[in-house]
Amino acid sequence: MADETKTSDPERITVLAKDFTPAAMEFHRRNMSEKGYRMEGQIVQRKFQMIEGLGAPKELFDGELFYAVTFVRKGIEK
């Protein structure tokens, strides 16, 4: 059955892309629906930061914006 997922599959997978089109095509390119995933939310540009301990967040990727798309396993609520 196509909707069956392995318990070892991650609940969410986020893909980053410099351009919108590759991010938008990733769902179809990797057959994510057949693997039991759906797209969560919109594909939008984001800035990424990392916090370690109690310090201030540090820019990832030199502050460059990336399009982010998150795939969530079907049946997993937000």
N, C-alpha and C positions, 0 to 999 in steps of 0.2 A: 504494500500500500504506500502511495507517494507521501502521505502526511505523517507517516511514522518517523520518529526521530530517535536517535541514539541518546541515551542519558549522558553520554560523554560530550555531546555537542554543546557548545556554549549557548547560554540563553540569548545573548546579544553579541552582534559583531558590528563594529563601526569601521567604515572604510573612509579614508581621506583621499581627496583628489584636488589637484591644482585647478582643474577646470570642471564646469558643471556636467558636460556631456559624459565623460568617463564615469563619473559618480552615478549619473542617472542610468547608464547602461549596465552597471555592475550587477544589478538584480537579475537581469535577463541573461547576461553573459555567463554567470555562475549557476544559473538555474536554481536560484535560492528558493523559489516556491516549491519545487520538487524536493528540496532538501528540508522542507518543513518550516521555512521562514516567510515572514511578511515584512514589508517596509514599515518602519515606525517614523511618523512625523514627516517633515519636509526636508528636502535637500537644501541646506543653506550654508553660506560662508560663516566660518567661526574662527576665533582666535583661541589658541590652546595655551594653557598655563599649567604649571606643576607646583604643588605645595609639598614641601618636605618638612615635617615637624611643625613647629609653630612659626616658622619664618614666613616672609612675604612670598607670594607666588612669583615664579620665574617664567619668562616667556619661553615657549617651545617653538621650534622652527623659526627662530629669530623674529617672532611676532607676525610671521606671514599668515595670511588668511587662507584657509582650506575649505573646500566644500566637504561636508560630512553627511554620510547617509548611514543610518543604523538599521540593521536587520534584526528582528526579534523572532524567536521561535514561536510558531503559532500556538495559541493556548496560554501564553505567558501574558499576564496583565501588566500595565504600566506601573 
